[in-house]
Amino acid sequence: MNAKLCLEIASAVIGGLCIFLLGMKNMSEGMQAVAGARMRKMISAITDNRLLACGTGTAVTALIQSSSVTTVMLVGLVNAGLMSLKQAIGVVLGADLGTTITAWIVSLNILEYGLPVLGISGFFYLFSKNERLRYTAMTIMGIGMVFFGLLVMKTGLHPLRESERFIAMFSAFNPETYMGIFKCITVGTLVTAIVQSSSATIAITIMLAREGVIEYDTAVALALGQNIGTTITAYLASLGTSTNAKRVAYAHIITKIIAVLLMIPIFFGYIKFLNNLLGEQIDIAKRIAFAHSMFNLIIVIMFLPLITPLTKFLHWLIPDKPHKEEPHLTFLNIRLLDTPAFGIQQSADEILRMSNIVGEMLSKLRDTVLNPTPDENTEKQIFHSEQMLDTMQKEIVQFLGGLLSGSIPHDVMNDARKQLRMADEYESISDYITNILKLNLRMRNASLVFSEEGKNDMYALHDRVSTYVTMINKAVKENNPDILSMANAEGDSITHIMKDYRQDHITRIEKKYVDPLNNLVFCDMLTAYRRIKDHALNIAEVLAGEK
């Protein structure tokens, strides 16, 4: 084989592989844009029911065409504290089964239709103004690129069937012995770990088998290794995450390794079983796809009943850290950018978490402000919550900034912009809550107290504003855009009450001497509560689409 032919083969294989991977990416992004809301509902509906979790993992992965994306997404969800380890393991098992649909797509004998499908769908993608039609065309365009990429690889690999040297090299990885099986599994693992796509390596394996370069049993052994190699993506995604997120990655690795180790001693019987079941007259590509699906089905059957003991084992293998771990959105930054349909939901959940923290801060503030008996622990908790919201807002801005920089559908873009504004408003509310606490501390340090009437007015205003924020928080949770009219009416009422309290305070000052600091603090507190109300009203306007 001369150097020119080697270069042509390498160019065709690498070029075809790149087209294939780009097609997989377009399929995934297009499907997320078209069916993202439906998939989000599927994920959010997951409970500890292992069958439901497994079925969801299968369906979602079959749609987005990548178990790596699904498992990375799960690492992010568990890391953010939005999914339990037991739920995630069930989804991981389903994801391994769902990803085998790629092998079936590759096995179809319609590669020559890839370019026409790519051309027609590409035309609609480039020139259609209807967003849903564009992303549907993007999905179909991805399918066309997959088939065309496979056709390019097939054409490039065709000369190899006539190369005795190349075939002899592959014969060294013939699984006729247990050492040969181990070699094939190792090659499949290493190549897939480098490419980080079992879909790509299984496609190459099928192409090699179709061209007669490798035998059926070699392809099956390589596929076993590819199942292990694909776990590297989730492992890399788990680096620097919480303990539970690491457990998800290790669960993926452990289930694959155990299944492969159990398969090695019975490999020859497994091949014989597959040959007897399918017969050799069936296309070898479909036989490889079936073997790939069968192996992952075995994993599901084997480990689905063992999720609870597997969870306990993972807790033993990766023990909890001595200090409590707080989930942070930052860990989701690079892990969910490839899944904007899910990423936008996680940032929405972080907004809800911010709203809950603000509600708790207001509740604690009432027990602390104007209290003659200071509760230093509660005061520290309020200050800590304010710092936490500062961090969360920065994390949300970073995450959504990365999300907006990619190719995302219009509805996801609108949601991201709303979330950016709401995160800013909630952070501002927390600032004013701590301002009120600081004003109270100034009064205490100066050994000053409000009059009984002033205390009652301040408590009444606090309760009114706190109820107002709770109403807005409920609307955020329910995504209720109709809250604005009620928010405007109640907001005007609070403003009117605050003016009355200020006038009453001025009247009290005129009747008797009041320390200037006392007067300043009371007025500043009234202003702070008004600002809290204003920022809450801004959130209602965001929900209504007015800002």
N, C-alpha and C positions, 0 to 999 in steps of 0.2 A: 504494500500500500504506500503510494508516494505521498510526499508532503502536501501537495496541492489537494489531493483527495481528502486527506486528514483534516485540512483546514476547512474544506467545504462541509464535511460531516460535522465538525465542531461548530461551525457557524450556523448550520441548519438546526442542530440540537439546541444550542444556546438561544438562538433567535426564536425558535418555536417554543422553547420553555418560557421565555420572557413574555411572548404573546399569550401563552396559556395562563401564566400567573396574572397578567394584566386583565385577562378575561375573567378570571376568578374574582379579582378585586371589583371589577365593574358589576359582575353578577351580584356580589355581596352588597355593594353600596346601593345599587338600583333596587334590590329586593327590600333593603332596609327602608329606603325612601318610600316605596309603595306600600309595604306592609308593616312599617315600623310601629305604628300605634297598636296594631293587633298583636305583634310580638311582645310589646311592653306589657300588654294585659296578660299575656300568657305567663311571662316571667313573674309579674306581681301576684298572680293567682297561685303560685307555688306554695304548698304547705309541706308538712312533714310526711305527707303521703308519698311514699317512694315511687309508686307506679306513675302518679301524676307528674312528679319531678322528672322521672326518666322519659316519659312521653313528651314533656315540654322540651327537654334537651334534644331529643330526636327531631322534633318538628322544627325548632329554631335553627338547629345546625343544618338540617336539610334545606332550609330556606336561604341561609346566609352562606352555605357551602364551605364552612370552615370550622372544624372542631377546635383549631388553635384560637380563633377569634372568640368562640364561645367560652373556652376555658379561661382565657385571659380576662374576658368580661366577668366571669364568675369570681376570679381572684379579686377583681376590683370591687364587686358587690359585697363579698365577704369582708374585704379590707375596710370598706366603708360602714360595716355593721348593718348592712341592709339585707343580708341573707345568712342563715345559719350554716354551719359546716355540714350538717346532715342533709339539708336541702341541696347544697351545692354538689355533694357527692352523687346524689341521685341524678342531677342534671348532667354531670360529667359522664356518667355511664350512658345516658341517652345520647349525649353529644358524640361519643365514640361510634354509636350505631348510626346516627344521622349522617355522619361524614362519609359513610361508605357509598352514599348515593352518587358521589363524584366518580367512583370507579365504574358504576353502571352507566353513567353518562359517557365516560371515555370508551366503554366497550361497544357503544352503538356504532354500527357500520354506516355512518352518514357524514363522515369527515369531509367529503367533497362538497357538502352543502354549507360548510362553515363560512366561506368567503361571501356567497350570495346573502346569507342571513346577516352577516356583519355589514355588508354594504347597504342593504335595505333599512335595517334598524338604525344604522349610523346616520342615514339621511334624516330619519324622523328625530333622532337625538339632536342633531345639529340645527335643524330648521323649525322644529315644532315649538310653539309658544306655550302650549299646555304643559304645565309642570308634571302632572301625573303621567301623561303620555311620554314625556321626555325620559322620565326615570324607568318607565316600563320598557321603552326602547333601549335604554342603557342596560337593563337586565338581559334583554334578548341579544343585544350587541355583545355582551359578555359571553353568552353561550356561543355565538358565532366565532368569537375570538378563541374560545377554548377549542372548538373543533378545527379551526384553521391552524392554530398553534400545534395541535396534535398531527395534522396533516403535514405540516412543515417538518416536524420531528420524524414522522414516519418516512417521509421522502429522504431525509438526511441519513436515517439509520439503515435504509435499504441496502446500500453497498456492503454493510458489515456482514450480511449473511453469506457473502462470497469470500470474506477474508478469513483464511484459516488461522492466521496469527491471533486475530481478535477473538475468534470462537475458542481457540485453545486457551486464551487468557481467562475467558469466562468459565471454561470447564474446571478451572481450579476452585471455583465456587459451586461446584455441583454437589447438592445435598445427598450424596449416596451414603455418607457416613455421618455419625453424630458430630464429628469435627467439621464436616462440610456444612451441616446445618448451622452450626455455631458461626462459621465464617460468613454465610449468607445473612444471618441475622445481624451480625456485627456490621457488615457493609450497609445493609438497609438502615440500621440505626444511625450510623455516622453520616451517611449522605443526607438522610432526612433531617438530622440535627443541624447540618450545615445549611440546607435549603430552607428549613423551618416550614415545610409544607408537605405533609404526607400525600396530599392530593397530587402534587407535582411528581413526587417519586413513584407513586403507584401508576401514574399516567406513563412515565418513562418505562416502568416495568412492563406494563401491558404492551407498549409499542415494541419493546425488545422481544417479547414473547410472540407477538404477531409476525415479526420479521424472522422468526426462527432462530434468533441469536441465543435465547435461553429457553430451557424447558419449563413445563408447567410446575414441577415440584420446586425448581429454583425460584420461580416467580412467587410461589406461596411462601417459601422461606424468607425471601426478601421482604414480602409484605408483613411478616411477623416482626422483623426488625424495624420496618417503617412505623409500625404501631408504637414502638418504644421511642423512636427518634422524635416523633411529633410532640412528645411530652416536654421537650426542652423549652418550647415557647412559654408554656405556663410556668415552668420553673424560673425562667429569666424574669418573667413578669412578677413573680412573688418576691424577688430580691428587694429588701428594704421595706417590705409590707408588714402587716400585723401577723401575729402567731397563727391566727385562724386562717388567714389568706395563704400562708405557707403550707398549712395542712391540706388545703385544697389541691395545690400543686403536687404535693407528695402523694395524695390519694390517687391522682391521675397516673403518676409514675409507678406507684406500687401495684395498682391493679393490672397495668400493662405488663410489668416485669413478671409478676406471679403467673399470669395467664400464659405468657410465652414460655416460662420455665416449665410449666406443667405440660405445655404442648410439645416440647422437645422430645421427651421419652416416647410419646405416642405419635410422633410426626409421620412415620411411614404408614401406620394404621390410618391416620387422618387422611393422607393422600389417597390411600386405597379406598377409603369410605367415600371421598369426594368423587373419585373416578367411577365407582360403582353407582353412585347416586345420579351423576350427571351424564356419564358416558363420554367418550372421547370425540364423538361426532359433533358436539356442541362447540361453538367458537371458543377458542382459548381465552379470549378477552373476557367473555361472560363467565367462564369458569373461574378465572382469577377474581373477578368482581364478587362472585358467589362465595369463594373461599374467604375473601376479605370481610364480607358481611357476616358469614357464619362465625368467624373467629370473634368478632365484636359482639355478636349475639350470645356467644358462649360466655363472654366476660359479663354481660348484663345478667344472664341467668345465674352465673356463679356468685356475683357480688351483690346483687340487689337485695337478697335476703340477709346479707351480712353487713349492711350499712352501719347498724348500731355497734357491733363489735369492732368494725373497721374504724369508726369514729373514736372509740375508746383507745384503740391501738395508736391512732395518730396523736391523741392527747398524751399518751405515754411516750411516744417517740419524740414529739416536739412539745415539751411541757410549757405551761403558761409562764410568762415572765413574772418576777416577784412584784412588780408594780403594775397597776391597772393601765391598760392601753386604751387610749382614746382614738376612735376612728377619725381619719383626716381625709378630706377630699383630694388633697395633693397627690395621694397615691393613685388616684384614678386618672391623673392627667394624661399619661402616655398610654394607658391601657384601654381606655374607652374612646379614644379619638377615632379609631377604626370602626366603631359602632355608635355613630351619633344618635341613632334611634333609641339606644339604651343609655348613652351618656347623658342626654338631655333629661331623662327621667331621674337619673341619680343626682344631678345638680338640683332638680326640682325637689327631691327629697331633702337635700341639704338646706334649701330655702325653708322648708317646713320645720326642719330642725332648728333653724335660726328663730323662726316664729315661736316655737315652743320655749326656747331659752329666754326670749324677750318676755314672754308671759310669766315665766318663773321669776325673772328678775323683778318685775312689777309686784308680784305677790310677796317676795322677800322684802322689797322696799317698804311696803306698807307696815310690816312688822318692825322696821328699823327706823324709818324717818320719824322725827319728833318724839321718839321713844326716850324717856328719861333714863332708862336702864339700857345701856348699849350692849348689843350682841355682836362682838367682834368677829365671831365665826361667820355669821350671816353676811356681815359687811364684806369680809374677805371673799365670800362666795360671789357676791354681786360684782366686785372688781374683777375677779377671775373670769366670770361669764362675759364681761365686757371685752377682756383681752381675747377670749376664745372667739367671740364674734368678729373681732378685728381680723384674726387669722383666717376664719372661715370665709370672710368676704374676699380677702386676697386670694385664697385658694379657688373660690368660685370664679373670680375674674380671670385667673390664670387658665383654669380649665375651659371656661366658655370662650376665652380668647383663642385657644387652640382649636376649639370646635368650630368657631366661626371662620377660621382661616382655611378650612377644608371645603369640599364640595358637599353642601347639605341642602335639603329641600327647604322651601320657603317657610313652612310651618315650624320646622325646627329652628330656623333662624329667628323667627318672631318670638318663639318661646325663650330662646337664649337671651335676646335683648330684654325681654320682660324680667327674666331672672336676674340679669345684671343690675337692673334698676331696683328691684325688690331687695336684693342683697345689700345695696347701698343704703336703702331706707331703713332696713332693720338694724344695720350697724349704727346709723345715726340715732335711732331710738335708744340703743344701748348706751350711747355716749351721753344723752340727756338724762337717762336714769342714774348713771354714775355722777353726773353733775349735781343732781338733786341730793344724792347721798353726801357728796363733798360739801355742799352748802349746809347740810345738817351737821356735819362734823365741825364746820366752822362755828356754828352756833354753840355746839357742845363745848368746844375748846375755849370759847369766850364766856362760858357759864351763863348763857342767855337762853330764854325759853319764849315761845310764843304765848300770847294770851289764850285763854280757853276758847274764845270765839275763833281766833286765828287757827288753832289746832283743828277745831271742828270743820272749818272751811277747807283746810288743806286735806284732811282725810276725805271729805266729801268729793273734792275735786279729783283726788287720786283714784277713788273708787269709780268715778264717772269715766275718767280717761282709761283706767285699766279695763273696764267693761267694753269700752270702745275698741281698744286694741284687740281684745278677745274676739269681738265681732269680726274685725278685719281678718284675724288669723283663721277663723272658721271659714271665711270666704276664700282665703288662699288655699286652704286644704281642699275645699270643694270646687275650686276654680270657678267661682261664681261671679260673673261680670255684672250681675244685676245689683250688686251691693252698693254701687256708687250713690244712687239716690238716697238711700238710707244713711250712708256715711256722710253725705253732704248735710242732711238735715240734723243728724246728731252732732256733727262737727260744729255747725253754727250754734247749736244749743250750748255746747261746752264753751265756746268762745264767749257767748253771752254771760254764762255763769261766772267765768273767770273775770270778766269785767266787773260784774257785781261784787265779787269777792275783793277785787282790788279797791273798788270804791268804798266798801265797808272798812277795809283796812285803813284807808286814808281818813275816814271818819273817826276811827279809833285813835289815830295819831293826833288828830286835831283836838280831841278831848283830853288827852293826857300825853305826857312825854314818853317817847319810845326811843330806845337806843338806835342810832343811825344804822348800825350793823344789822339789827333786827329787821328794820324796815327794808334794807337792801336785800337781805336773804329772802324775805317773804316775797318780794316782787320778782326776784330772780327765779324762785321756785315756780311761781305762777307762769312765768315765761317758758321755763323748761317743760312744764306740763303741756303748754300750748304747742310747743315744738314737737313734742311726742305725738300729739293729736294730728298736727300737720303732716308729719312723715307717714303716719298710719293712713291718712287720707290719700296721700300720694300713692300708696300701695293699692288702694281701692281704684284709683284712676288708672293705674297700670293694668289691673285686672279687667277694667272696662275697655281697655285699648285706647285710652285718651292720652297716654304719655309713653 
